[in-house]
Amino acid sequence: MNKKIAVVTGASRGIGRAIADSLSEKGYEVVRVSTSTGTVCDISSPADRARLLEEVVSKHGRVDLLVNNAGIAPKERLDILETTEESFRRVLGVNLEGNFFMCQLFANQMVKQAEAGTSPGRIINISSISSYTSSTNRGEYCISKAGMSMVTQLFADRLAEYGIGVYEIRPGIILTDMVEKVKDKYEKLIAEGLTPIRRIGQPQDIADAVLAIETGGFDFATGQVFNLDGGFHIRRL
């Protein structure tokens, strides 16, 4: 039996690498996409996106799973009263525009597969608790993640007729390179009760959720949001 094909963006480190490793261990042929290693692609570039899909289909013939994990933070955290247009365009160009058109491009390939009677595939978008949590010193990042939440809903709606499930995972505070520099601050907040589960998240927590979706157990729940945040999303008094 041929291996299933997964495309994972932002796969060189952190959450993306954990997802790619876990899918590989599950038996997938994983196309590891990043801007530096593996299959090199800048998802904010239309030409790079098109080349990526062409290479994947040419080599493997299909795509069974797309995990849109690639994302960037602002180079400098600025108050929203000072945020620059350059930073805004840069962050949204990758996190929102790039990921939207990754969904569009691979969705069209999956539709072809569905119409041909083969495995249509699934799409998983990795967003963030920042999609609904205000951080006024990195507003462009929050806006990009809030936009990704709607991207998930739109594609889940549009692709349901083809049997293509689209899902969103919202990581909370996860120990990645982005968090490492402020790890002590977050661990203190968590210990004081910021999240009901009093530990910092690990990339493997997100990978485990991807594996759960991959099984097909949530195929009747397209558009579902999975909060992988230690309970941060729970409103508490």
Buried (B, 14 or more C-beta within 10 A) or exposed (E): EEEBBBBBBBBBBBBBBBBBBBBBEBEBBBBBBBBEEBBEBBBBBEEBBEBBBEEBBEEBEBBBBBBBBBBBBBEEBBEBEEBEEEBBEBBBBBBBBBBBBBBBBBBEBBBBBBEEEEBBBBBBBBBBBBBBBEEEBBBBBBBBBBBBBEBBBBBBEBBEEBBBBBBBBBBBBBBBEEBEEEEEEBBEBBEEEBBEEEEBBBBBBBBBBBBEBBEEEBEEEBBBBBBBBBEBBEEEE
